[in-house]
Amino acid sequence: MPQTTPAVEQSQVTQEFFDRITRKESIFLLRQISGTVRFDLAHDERVDYWFVALDKGAATVTREQRDADCVLRTDRVIFEAMARGEINPMAAMLRGQIMVLGDLRLLILLERMMPGPPGARDPRTFVRRERTES
C-alpha cells in the first residue's frame, strides 16, 4: 500500500502530472492519441475532476466534470502513487484500486506518461547513452 503524504504535497503531485501532459516533450509520447479522459479523484468526501483532451500530440487539461471517452475513478492517494511511479495503473485496475469506464486504450496510452518505479531507468536512455559513448 502506498505511503500517505500530506495533502499539500499530494495535490502538487497531481498538478505536476497534469502539467507534464501538456508540455512539448510529451507530444512525442502522445502523438498517436486522440480522445478525452476524465480522472475522478476522490478524497475527503469530495471528488476532484481533471479533464484531458488529446489530439495527436496536443493536450489540454481542465478541471471539469464532462463526458469523456474514458473515465478513471480512484482515490486521490492511489492516483498520487501512480503519478510517482509507485503503483502501475494496469495492476491497480486488476486489484480493483481504480475503475475504468469507456475506452481502455486511452488509459493504456496515457500510462506512458506515468513514471516507472522509483530508481528504475528508462531503457531508451540507456541505449542513447551507449550509442554516444561508442
MIROGU-91404 format. One record per residue: x, y, z of N, C-alpha, C in turn; residue number from 1. Coordinates in nm, 3 decimals. Layout:
<<X,Y,Z>,<X,Y,Z>,<X,Y,Z>,NUM>,
...
This chain:
<<0.085,-0.118,0.000>,<0.000,0.000,0.000>,<0.089,0.124,0.000>,1>,
<<0.055,0.228,-0.078>,<0.140,0.347,-0.084>,<0.139,0.424,0.047>,2>,
<<0.247,0.495,0.070>,<0.256,0.580,0.187>,<0.164,0.699,0.169>,3>,
<<0.102,0.742,0.277>,<0.020,0.862,0.272>,<0.110,0.981,0.299>,4>,
<<0.102,1.079,0.212>,<0.180,1.201,0.228>,<0.086,1.315,0.258>,5>,
<<0.137,1.427,0.310>,<0.050,1.540,0.342>,<-0.032,1.584,0.221>,6>,
<<-0.154,1.635,0.247>,<-0.245,1.673,0.138>,<-0.184,1.777,0.045>,7>,
<<-0.107,1.871,0.098>,<-0.048,1.974,0.013>,<0.046,1.910,-0.089>,8>,
<<0.132,1.818,-0.044>,<0.224,1.751,-0.135>,<0.149,1.667,-0.236>,9>,
<<0.042,1.600,-0.193>,<-0.035,1.518,-0.284>,<-0.094,1.601,-0.397>,10>,
<<-0.151,1.718,-0.366>,<-0.209,1.799,-0.472>,<-0.101,1.850,-0.566>,11>,
<<0.021,1.872,-0.517>,<0.132,1.913,-0.603>,<0.169,1.801,-0.699>,12>,
<<0.168,1.677,-0.653>,<0.199,1.562,-0.738>,<0.096,1.552,-0.849>,13>,
<<-0.031,1.569,-0.815>,<-0.137,1.563,-0.916>,<-0.119,1.676,-1.017>,14>,
<<-0.098,1.797,-0.969>,<-0.081,1.911,-1.059>,<0.039,1.890,-1.151>,15>,
<<0.149,1.842,-1.097>,<0.270,1.818,-1.178>,<0.244,1.713,-1.286>,16>,
<<0.168,1.609,-1.254>,<0.136,1.507,-1.354>,<0.060,1.568,-1.470>,17>,
<<-0.044,1.646,-1.441>,<-0.123,1.704,-1.548>,<-0.047,1.814,-1.622>,18>,
<<0.040,1.885,-1.553>,<0.126,1.983,-1.621>,<0.218,1.912,-1.721>,19>,
<<0.273,1.798,-1.681>,<0.365,1.722,-1.767>,<0.298,1.681,-1.898>,20>,
<<0.171,1.646,-1.893>,<0.098,1.603,-2.012>,<0.093,1.714,-2.117>,21>,
<<0.086,1.838,-2.072>,<0.071,1.950,-2.167>,<0.204,2.004,-2.218>,22>,
<<0.316,1.957,-2.165>,<0.447,2.008,-2.210>,<0.484,1.957,-2.347>,23>,
<<0.568,2.033,-2.416>,<0.609,1.998,-2.552>,<0.679,1.863,-2.560>,24>,
<<0.757,1.826,-2.459>,<0.827,1.697,-2.465>,<0.731,1.578,-2.459>,25>,
<<0.607,1.602,-2.418>,<0.508,1.495,-2.413>,<0.445,1.469,-2.550>,26>,
<<0.459,1.562,-2.642>,<0.396,1.548,-2.774>,<0.439,1.418,-2.841>,27>,
<<0.566,1.383,-2.832>,<0.614,1.261,-2.896>,<0.544,1.137,-2.840>,28>,
<<0.531,1.131,-2.708>,<0.468,1.015,-2.645>,<0.318,1.005,-2.675>,29>,
<<0.255,1.120,-2.700>,<0.110,1.123,-2.720>,<0.071,1.146,-2.866>,30>,
<<0.166,1.137,-2.957>,<0.143,1.177,-3.096>,<0.035,1.097,-3.167>,31>,
<<0.007,0.977,-3.124>,<-0.092,0.893,-3.192>,<-0.226,0.888,-3.119>,32>,
<<-0.241,0.969,-3.019>,<-0.360,0.960,-2.935>,<-0.456,1.076,-2.963>,33>,
<<-0.581,1.043,-2.982>,<-0.688,1.143,-2.987>,<-0.803,1.088,-2.905>,34>,
<<-0.859,1.172,-2.821>,<-0.971,1.131,-2.737>,<-0.973,1.212,-2.610>,35>,
<<-1.066,1.181,-2.523>,<-1.078,1.253,-2.396>,<-1.077,1.155,-2.280>,36>,
<<-1.015,1.199,-2.172>,<-1.007,1.118,-2.050>,<-1.042,1.207,-1.932>,37>,
<<-1.128,1.157,-1.845>,<-1.159,1.230,-1.721>,<-1.109,1.148,-1.604>,38>,
<<-1.040,1.212,-1.515>,<-0.991,1.150,-1.393>,<-1.078,1.199,-1.278>,39>,
<<-1.144,1.108,-1.208>,<-1.226,1.140,-1.091>,<-1.148,1.095,-0.968>,40>,
<<-1.096,1.190,-0.893>,<-1.008,1.159,-0.780>,<-1.080,1.193,-0.650>,41>,
<<-1.117,1.089,-0.576>,<-1.194,1.105,-0.453>,<-1.101,1.130,-0.334>,42>,
<<-1.143,1.220,-0.248>,<-1.071,1.247,-0.122>,<-1.160,1.332,-0.032>,43>,
<<-1.147,1.311,0.097>,<-1.219,1.393,0.195>,<-1.367,1.414,0.161>,44>,
<<-1.435,1.307,0.123>,<-1.577,1.310,0.089>,<-1.611,1.403,-0.027>,45>,
<<-1.513,1.429,-0.114>,<-1.538,1.506,-0.237>,<-1.463,1.442,-0.352>,46>,
<<-1.486,1.493,-0.471>,<-1.420,1.440,-0.590>,<-1.363,1.556,-0.670>,47>,
<<-1.237,1.544,-0.708>,<-1.173,1.640,-0.798>,<-1.179,1.582,-0.938>,48>,
<<-1.215,1.665,-1.036>,<-1.224,1.622,-1.174>,<-1.114,1.687,-1.257>,49>,
<<-1.047,1.606,-1.335>,<-0.944,1.653,-1.428>,<-0.982,1.600,-1.566>,50>,
<<-1.004,1.689,-1.661>,<-1.046,1.651,-1.795>,<-0.929,1.675,-1.891>,51>,
<<-0.890,1.570,-1.963>,<-0.777,1.579,-2.055>,<-0.829,1.553,-2.197>,52>,
<<-0.806,1.650,-2.286>,<-0.841,1.635,-2.427>,<-0.712,1.617,-2.505>,53>,
<<-0.702,1.506,-2.577>,<-0.581,1.472,-2.653>,<-0.613,1.476,-2.802>,54>,
<<-0.523,1.541,-2.878>,<-0.542,1.549,-3.023>,<-0.407,1.535,-3.092>,55>,
<<-0.365,1.411,-3.113>,<-0.241,1.377,-3.183>,<-0.121,1.458,-3.136>,56>,
<<-0.096,1.453,-3.009>,<0.020,1.519,-2.952>,<-0.012,1.643,-2.874>,57>,
<<-0.118,1.710,-2.908>,<-0.159,1.829,-2.833>,<-0.250,1.784,-2.719>,58>,
<<-0.226,1.838,-2.602>,<-0.308,1.802,-2.486>,<-0.351,1.928,-2.412>,59>,
<<-0.477,1.931,-2.374>,<-0.526,2.039,-2.289>,<-0.588,1.975,-2.165>,60>,
<<-0.568,2.040,-2.053>,<-0.618,1.989,-1.925>,<-0.704,2.097,-1.862>,61>,
<<-0.824,2.058,-1.821>,<-0.913,2.149,-1.749>,<-0.967,2.077,-1.626>,62>,
<<-1.026,2.152,-1.536>,<-1.084,2.096,-1.414>,<-1.235,2.093,-1.431>,63>,
<<-1.284,2.003,-1.517>,<-1.426,1.997,-1.548>,<-1.480,1.856,-1.534>,64>,
<<-1.607,1.847,-1.498>,<-1.677,1.719,-1.497>,<-1.759,1.714,-1.626>,65>,
<<-1.697,1.658,-1.732>,<-1.760,1.647,-1.863>,<-1.760,1.501,-1.907>,66>,
<<-1.847,1.469,-2.001>,<-1.844,1.335,-2.060>,<-1.710,1.316,-2.129>,67>,
<<-1.656,1.194,-2.119>,<-1.525,1.165,-2.178>,<-1.528,1.025,-2.239>,68>,
<<-1.434,1.001,-2.331>,<-1.422,0.869,-2.394>,<-1.380,0.763,-2.293>,69>,
<<-1.302,0.805,-2.193>,<-1.251,0.715,-2.089>,<-1.260,0.788,-1.955>,70>,
<<-1.308,0.721,-1.854>,<-1.316,0.780,-1.719>,<-1.241,0.688,-1.624>,71>,
<<-1.147,0.745,-1.551>,<-1.072,0.672,-1.449>,<-1.118,0.724,-1.314>,72>,
<<-1.167,0.634,-1.229>,<-1.212,0.671,-1.094>,<-1.125,0.601,-0.993>,73>,
<<-1.075,0.679,-0.898>,<-0.993,0.621,-0.793>,<-0.984,0.719,-0.676>,74>,
<<-0.924,0.672,-0.571>,<-0.892,0.756,-0.457>,<-0.769,0.840,-0.493>,75>,
<<-0.765,0.964,-0.448>,<-0.653,1.052,-0.482>,<-0.519,0.994,-0.435>,76>,
<<-0.517,0.926,-0.323>,<-0.392,0.867,-0.271>,<-0.339,0.763,-0.370>,77>,
<<-0.427,0.682,-0.426>,<-0.385,0.581,-0.525>,<-0.334,0.651,-0.650>,78>,
<<-0.405,0.753,-0.697>,<-0.359,0.825,-0.816>,<-0.222,0.888,-0.794>,79>,
<<-0.203,0.949,-0.677>,<-0.074,1.013,-0.646>,<0.038,0.908,-0.650>,80>,
<<0.011,0.789,-0.599>,<0.112,0.683,-0.603>,<0.141,0.641,-0.747>,81>,
<<0.040,0.639,-0.832>,<0.063,0.609,-0.974>,<0.146,0.721,-1.038>,82>,
<<0.115,0.845,-1.005>,<0.185,0.960,-1.063>,<0.331,0.965,-1.017>,83>,
<<0.362,0.902,-0.903>,<0.501,0.896,-0.855>,<0.572,0.769,-0.903>,84>,
<<0.500,0.679,-0.970>,<0.560,0.555,-1.018>,<0.560,0.442,-0.917>,85>,
<<0.490,0.459,-0.807>,<0.488,0.357,-0.702>,<0.387,0.247,-0.731>,86>,
<<0.284,0.277,-0.810>,<0.181,0.181,-0.846>,<0.164,0.184,-0.998>,87>,
<<0.158,0.066,-1.059>,<0.132,0.054,-1.201>,<-0.019,0.064,-1.224>,88>,
<<-0.065,0.151,-1.316>,<-0.209,0.168,-1.338>,<-0.282,0.039,-1.377>,89>,
<<-0.222,-0.044,-1.462>,<-0.290,-0.168,-1.501>,<-0.301,-0.263,-1.383>,90>,
<<-0.196,-0.272,-1.304>,<-0.200,-0.357,-1.184>,<-0.305,-0.304,-1.086>,91>,
<<-0.314,-0.172,-1.072>,<-0.414,-0.113,-0.984>,<-0.556,-0.145,-1.032>,92>,
<<-0.576,-0.145,-1.162>,<-0.707,-0.178,-1.216>,<-0.742,-0.324,-1.186>,93>,
<<-0.645,-0.413,-1.204>,<-0.669,-0.555,-1.177>,<-0.696,-0.581,-1.029>,94>,
<<-0.636,-0.501,-0.941>,<-0.659,-0.515,-0.796>,<-0.787,-0.445,-0.750>,95>,
<<-0.854,-0.373,-0.841>,<-0.976,-0.303,-0.803>,<-0.950,-0.170,-0.735>,96>,
<<-0.828,-0.117,-0.744>,<-0.797,0.012,-0.682>,<-0.841,0.129,-0.770>,97>,
<<-0.856,0.103,-0.900>,<-0.910,0.204,-0.989>,<-1.019,0.139,-1.073>,98>,
<<-1.113,0.220,-1.117>,<-1.217,0.171,-1.206>,<-1.206,0.252,-1.335>,99>,
<<-1.210,0.184,-1.447>,<-1.200,0.250,-1.577>,<-1.327,0.220,-1.655>,100>,
<<-1.389,0.325,-1.704>,<-1.510,0.313,-1.785>,<-1.479,0.368,-1.924>,101>,
<<-1.529,0.304,-2.027>,<-1.511,0.356,-2.162>,<-1.391,0.295,-2.231>,102>,
<<-1.323,0.376,-2.310>,<-1.214,0.331,-2.398>,<-1.085,0.306,-2.319>,103>,
<<-1.062,0.181,-2.285>,<-0.944,0.142,-2.208>,<-0.814,0.173,-2.281>,104>,
<<-0.817,0.176,-2.414>,<-0.694,0.206,-2.492>,<-0.634,0.342,-2.453>,105>,
<<-0.720,0.439,-2.423>,<-0.670,0.570,-2.385>,<-0.591,0.565,-2.255>,106>,
<<-0.638,0.485,-2.160>,<-0.565,0.469,-2.035>,<-0.430,0.402,-2.061>,107>,
<<-0.431,0.300,-2.145>,<-0.306,0.230,-2.175>,<-0.205,0.325,-2.238>,108>,
<<-0.251,0.410,-2.329>,<-0.161,0.506,-2.392>,<-0.116,0.615,-2.296>,109>,
<<-0.206,0.660,-2.208>,<-0.168,0.761,-2.109>,<-0.072,0.706,-2.004>,110>,
<<-0.073,0.575,-1.989>,<0.019,0.511,-1.894>,<0.164,0.545,-1.929>,111>,
<<0.190,0.576,-2.055>,<0.325,0.618,-2.096>,<0.372,0.742,-2.021>,112>,
<<0.277,0.823,-1.977>,<0.312,0.946,-1.906>,<0.344,0.921,-1.759>,113>,
<<0.311,0.804,-1.709>,<0.339,0.771,-1.569>,<0.485,0.731,-1.556>,114>,
<<0.550,0.776,-1.452>,<0.689,0.736,-1.433>,<0.700,0.588,-1.395>,115>,
<<0.817,0.531,-1.416>,<0.842,0.394,-1.372>,<0.864,0.393,-1.223>,116>,
<<0.887,0.274,-1.167>,<0.912,0.265,-1.024>,<1.032,0.349,-0.983>,117>,
<<1.030,0.403,-0.861>,<1.144,0.482,-0.814>,<1.275,0.403,-0.830>,118>,
<<1.375,0.467,-0.886>,<1.505,0.403,-0.905>,<1.518,0.328,-1.036>,119>,
<<1.407,0.311,-1.109>,<1.413,0.241,-1.237>,<1.471,0.334,-1.343>,120>,
<<1.536,0.274,-1.442>,<1.592,0.352,-1.551>,<1.516,0.323,-1.679>,121>,
<<1.496,0.426,-1.757>,<1.429,0.411,-1.886>,<1.527,0.344,-1.982>,122>,
<<1.491,0.230,-2.042>,<1.585,0.161,-2.131>,<1.625,0.245,-2.252>,123>,
<<1.539,0.338,-2.295>,<1.575,0.424,-2.409>,<1.691,0.515,-2.374>,124>,
<<1.696,0.561,-2.249>,<1.807,0.646,-2.205>,<1.937,0.566,-2.206>,125>,
<<1.931,0.442,-2.162>,<2.049,0.356,-2.161>,<2.103,0.336,-2.303>,126>,
<<2.014,0.307,-2.397>,<2.055,0.284,-2.535>,<2.116,0.410,-2.595>,127>,
<<2.054,0.526,-2.571>,<2.109,0.652,-2.623>,<2.249,0.677,-2.568>,128>,
<<2.269,0.652,-2.439>,<2.399,0.673,-2.378>,<2.503,0.578,-2.435>,129>,
<<2.465,0.454,-2.458>,<2.558,0.355,-2.517>,<2.600,0.398,-2.658>,130>,
<<2.507,0.453,-2.734>,<2.538,0.498,-2.872>,<2.634,0.614,-2.872>,131>,
<<2.618,0.707,-2.778>,<2.706,0.824,-2.776>,<2.844,0.792,-2.723>,132>,
<<2.855,0.690,-2.639>,<2.985,0.652,-2.584>,<3.065,0.564,-2.680>,133>,
<<2.998,0.505,-2.778>,<3.067,0.416,-2.874>,<3.139,0.494,-2.981>,134>,
